């Protein structure tokens, strides 16, 4: 009879441990879901920004191709935009 009681106590302890572990995993899962949502929103914002920058870059390139003498400021702005696009793409890529 004592052996049965010990086994029952062990099983009860094991169940309590598993229930506690299950709750911890549920909490981790909830945090991961929140993080995923945040990452998706960030990705969406960055993707839109990349699109805007690409459009602005295309306009600058079109203007540049129509001008023989490109002012140094335009070249610098294009370089800045290209760098920003690269940074955004790196953030999106992870």
FENBELQUI-V993868 format. One record per helix or strand of 3 or more residues. SS is the DSSP state (hx for helix, st for strand). FROM is the first residue (numbers start at 1). TO is the last residue. If there is no record, write none. Layout:
SS,FROM,TO / SS,FROM,TO
This chain:
hx,2,66 / hx,72,93
